[in-house]
Amino acid sequence: MKALVTGSSGFVGSRLARALRDRGEEVIGVDPRVGPETNRFGIASKECYGEQYDLVFHTAGMVDVTQCEKDPIGAWEANVAESLALARQITVKKAFVHTASYAALTPTANIYGRVKAEADFWLSKIPMPYASLTLVNIYGVGGQGVISRFLLNRNPRIRGDGHQVRDFVYIDDVVDILISIGTKAQLGVHRIAGERASIRKLAALVGRTDLPHDEALSFEIKAPSDYKPTIRAKTTLKEGIAKMAAEAKEQGLQVYGKYAEEA
């Protein structure tokens, strides 16, 4: 099948494009940034205008929450306007899969949640085979989240008191679920469930105790109490962090905490 992956130089998009190629699919990876899985450099709505695909995995957008707060118009253009332009300018046979965010379930909390909610709403109104997968905090080598900071940074800090609770899912599970939704044309709304833990628990799992604290971000969201997942990830936090540490070491990265000494 011919598959388009937007954001193919990003954390999720690059892993997804690689996995699809390993399956033997024809993959068009589009991203304005250079990356090994990207073969078209630019904005997808322009690079792919008028083309037809069996599958589209739309992972591109402005995903840095702080950047969205600093540039709300840019966040809207990247996450809403570009998503709609792409969907209206290509033809999709089997499934257009959009990576949604659980930040969109509390859209008043920050700009990122607002624009992700709007993108999902309008994409669902376009006459095409549409599926969305609501993602929680994804971790793995190449990610920028709290687990990466605890595992790969020499001097990480905890924002707030550390009692904040979040849901975490390993990157390989996300890729497998996205591919399943797309190739099986499982249209509609899907919500992934990872493992829920406090930031303090994460620090303990990695073996980074007694870390200094910074002030909490004013626009940080809370884990939605009414979040109802439809798909459960299979990798536990303990398993995922161990896999992440092993992969980091294979790539020659410095690992900290209890995994620094483990083989």
Secondary structure, DSSP 8 states (H G I E B T S, - for coil): -EEEEETTTSHHHHHHHHHHHHTT-EEEEE-SS--TT--B-S-HHHHTTT-EEEEEEE--S---HHHHHH-HHHHHIIIIIHHHHHHHHSEEEEEEEEEEEGGGGSTTS-HHHHHHHHHHHHHTTSSS-EEEEEE-EEESTT--SHHHHHHH-SS--EETTS--EEEEEEHHHHHHHHHHHHHTT--EEEEEE-EEEEHHHHHHHHT--S--EE---TT-----TT---SEE-S--HHHHHHHHHHHHHHTT----GGGGS--
